[in-house]
Every structure is written in C-alpha cells, then in structure tokens.
C-alpha cells in the first residue's frame, strides 16, 4: 500500500531528528474524526521528538495540520510511548536542565554550616 503524503511527511521529518531513524515507523488510521498518525520510535529518541516542554512535538503537530489542511483533512499525531517507559533521565534535587529550579519546587534552605562560612 502506498504511503499517504501526511504519513510520509511525518516519517521524513522525524527521521531527520532522531539518532535511530531505522526504528521510526508510522501507522495511519482514518475515521469520522479525521486522520490519526501513530508514531513509533526508539525509546532513546523520545526526548528528541518531544523536545523541551513538548515544543518539538507541538511544532510537528502544527506542520502536520498544515499538510492536512491542504487536503481538507484533520490530521492528528500520537506519539506511542510503551508502557513503563519514561522520556529520559529524571533529575533528583529539583534542578532542571537549564540549571534553575523546576516548576513547583521550593528552593532548598541553606544549612547552618554554609551560613557560618559567610559570617565575618
């Protein structure tokens, strides 16, 4: 069966982003809600496709809607995440990748020892 334009677009785009392009697979289902493309990829590539705060996945979905609108179809993207997997290493201690505090986390209180170091 020939791959539809929207499906081949997703595969082309995602394969350019990931470290394991050979593991990128898509499924396309059409129903009364429109087109649903399910993306399967190597678990190690999950973070690259989702991006920080989901921005990469959001951008892919936006581009896919444009491709769908050209053909008067509603196209959605689902990123398949196997049960029990996670999107990457989770940092303990409240620091995010940018070195700042994560959302909803209070800064840690300095210990008395560290305060004593700064007393004159």
Secondary structure in CASP SS format (residue, H / E / C, confidence):
PFRMAT SS
TARGET T0000
AUTHOR 0000-0000-0000
METHOD secondary structure of the structure
MODEL  1
X C 1.00
X C 1.00
X C 1.00
X C 1.00
X H 1.00
X H 1.00
X H 1.00
X H 1.00
X H 1.00
X H 1.00
X H 1.00
X H 1.00
X H 1.00
X H 1.00
X H 1.00
X H 1.00
X H 1.00
X C 1.00
X C 1.00
X C 1.00
X H 1.00
X H 1.00
X H 1.00
X C 1.00
X E 1.00
X E 1.00
X E 1.00
X E 1.00
X E 1.00
X E 1.00
X E 1.00
X C 1.00
X C 1.00
X E 1.00
X E 1.00
X E 1.00
X E 1.00
X E 1.00
X E 1.00
X E 1.00
X C 1.00
X C 1.00
X H 1.00
X H 1.00
X H 1.00
X H 1.00
X H 1.00
X H 1.00
X H 1.00
X H 1.00
X C 1.00
X H 1.00
X H 1.00
X H 1.00
X H 1.00
X H 1.00
X H 1.00
X H 1.00
X H 1.00
X H 1.00
X H 1.00
X H 1.00
X H 1.00
X H 1.00
X H 1.00
X H 1.00
X H 1.00
X H 1.00
X H 1.00
X H 1.00
X C 1.00
X C 1.00
X C 1.00
X C 1.00
X E 1.00
X E 1.00
X E 1.00
X E 1.00
X E 1.00
X C 1.00
X C 1.00
X C 1.00
X C 1.00
X C 1.00
X C 1.00
X C 1.00
X C 1.00
X C 1.00
X C 1.00
X C 1.00
X C 1.00
X C 1.00
X C 1.00
X C 1.00
X E 1.00
X C 1.00
X C 1.00
X C 1.00
X C 1.00
X C 1.00
X E 1.00
X C 1.00
X C 1.00
X C 1.00
X C 1.00
X C 1.00
X C 1.00
X C 1.00
X C 1.00
X C 1.00
X C 1.00
X H 1.00
X H 1.00
X H 1.00
X H 1.00
X H 1.00
X H 1.00
X C 1.00
X C 1.00
X C 1.00
END
